Amino acid sequence: MNTTHRAPRPRVNLPPLPTEIWLNILARACSAGDWNPLGLHSVVDFSFSSARQRKKIFKESLVTKRYVVRVCKQWNTWASPYLYENLYLGRSKCLRSLHDVLFKACDSEGANVVKPNILGLWIKRLDIALRENLSVQDMEARDENITLISRIIQCLPNLTIVFFRNHHSSLGSLSPIIWNLANTCGSTLQAVVWDCRVPSPAPNVWRAFLQKAIHIRILHCPQHLHANEFEVLPPLLPFLEFLHAYEHPLFGHFPSLRHLVVDVLEVQTGWKPFLKVNGVKLEVVQLNIYISRYCLTIMSLLVVFCPNLVRLDISASDWDLIPFRIDDFELELPPKVHTLGLQNTAIQAPSQMYGLLFSGLEEMKLTSSLSCIQLIDAGNVRDLTRKHRRILIRGIEMLKRKGLELRDHEGRLID
């Protein structure tokens, strides 16, 4: 009888690593590279290409975490806090199971008393990004989604970041979610981002939320909330550093405000009183321009009320929307601006568009403090360096004659 003899596998005796080292290894494995989704400024990204890339990296890191916790029981114990620190709600069919995991119900004196699971204490960031398209007729499903998310939030007392993404056609009124955010984690929230495609909450609900979330440092406001809706009882946000307002400013005095983002969609009539109070503190302003002539008002206000501004970023879907010159108006910068950031959100703009960019910069009225023009989108840098090299060389030579540097999205000199 022929048999095959197999030598026993040699045992590898690796020295046991201290728990602290294993935790460090797993933390690196579960991270999103150099980008930290739990960092407050992870939700602040003006660059179009960078925002898409970071969203992809963020989702990939969530998948990695799910694999790591399945390796063995020990890794599951160590890596579970990393798995649950970011909660991404992408499909409504997962809401019920997540709700049941986070909640343990028990009956006390005939009343249903709900005790939150310890997993909820680990969650620091919540992304509400349901992708299903439910019709208005599916009111029962929409109401159930709202109820489940509202109850899930009751289990998350340590939330610091909340991100409302995309258009929530699978959700109805978001007021119950906003109320629970205010009551459960209003004291811990530091960043709230409201995607422009998400329906706005009722003004009274939003006002009540801001009055409880007083530690917010980064705020993207919902659309269609006018400044006069907050004049009676303005929110007190003493720690607010970054504000992204859409068409209208958020009424109030914010002593820590340093960074402002504005979407220029119409004539900017409400910004003068806001900048009178808060403009002197601003260091960075970023403008999303959709109609160039509507930009004139706010640009003139920045020159008057923002004497300490050191950086101005302008984003548009075409280079010709940037108002270097409109009729008798010339783009004028506040006196201390040393960096002008520019971005074209169009993919693969033709050469004549980049020609308009450099001709506009050549005609622009410069301040003595301006020293750098930065292309803040990686796609624009790639287009110029690979496809429109001749225009780039002429543009660099023109900027050098004006005493200006051209830098890429990472701050490296382009020459």
Salt bridges, closest charged atoms under 4 A:
ASP45 OD2 - ARG54 NH1 3.41
GLU85 OE2 - LYS65 NZ 3.28
ASP100 OD1 - HIS99 ND1 3.16
ASP127 OD1 - ARG125 NE 2.79
ASP127 OD2 - ARG165 NE 2.79
GLU144 OE2 - ARG96 NH2 3.57
ASP195 OD1 - ARG197 NE 3.06
GLU241 OE2 - ARG217 NE 3.13
GLU247 OE2 - HIS224 ND1 3.81
ASP263 OD1 - HIS244 NE2 3.19
GLU266 OE2 - HIS248 NE2 3.52
GLU283 OE2 - ARG258 NE 3.98
ASP313 OD1 - ARG311 NE 2.87
GLU330 OE2 - ARG325 NH2 2.91
GLU363 OE1 - ARG325 NE 3.54
ASP383 OD1 - LYS387 NZ 3.94
GLU405 OE1 - ARG407 NH2 3.00
ASP408 OD2 - ARG412 NE 2.83
GLU410 OE2 - HIS409 NE2 3.97
GLU410 OE1 - ARG412 NH2 3.13
